Amino acid sequence: MSRYLFTICAESRGWQLYEGEEGRHWFARRDEAMETTGIMASRLHEFHGIPTAVVMDMAGHETVEVSRHG
């Protein structure tokens, strides 16, 4: 089974959350983006058994995996 990917991207005035290919949410603060995305990823795995990962794309720097569930 493939892993469902949540990507947090740095934007000029905040942080954009992408679920797969779709931009879904925008956050003003990085900690808020990381906390909310982590909860979404863990709940998706916990309740539906779907393997997930959260990565952070820092615009021009290497993408870093923040968490993995399943």
N, C-alpha and C positions, 0 to 999 in steps of 0.2 A: 504494500500500500504506500502511495506517495505521501509526503509530508505537506501539510497545509502551511503556507508561509505568510507570516505577518511581518511587514517591513516598515520600520520607522525611518523617515527621511528628513534630514535637516532642510528647512526652507528659510527664506530670508527673514520671516517674522514668526517662526514657530516650527512645528513638527507635524508632518503629514503621515497618517497611518494608511498603508495599503494592505488590503486583504487580497492575496493573490495578485491580480493585475489591476484591481479597482481601488482608487483612492476613496476611503470611507470617512475618515475623521481627521480633524485638525486640532492641534493642541498648542497652546501658547508656551507651555513649559515642558522641558524634556522629562522631568521626573513624573509629571502627570501622564505623558504619553507612554512611558515605560511601565508604570503601574497599571494603567487601564489595559494596555495591550497584553501584559503578562496575565492578567485575570482572564481576559477573553480567550487567550490561547490555552490556559490550563483548564478552564471550564469546558471548552470544546472537546478537549481530550477526555476529561473526567466524565462528562455526560454522554458523549457520542462515540468515544473510542478512536477518534481521528488523531493521528500523530500530527503535532504542530511544532513550529519553531518561530521564534521572534529574532529578527536581525535588525541591526541599526546601520543605515547607510549614511555616512558622514560627508557626502558631497565632495568627491575628489580624494577621499581617503579610503582605506580598505574597509569593506563591510565586515561587521563583527556580529557573531551570534551571541545573543543576550540570554536566551533560554530555549530549552527543548523539552517537549512533553511527549512521552510515548516512544 
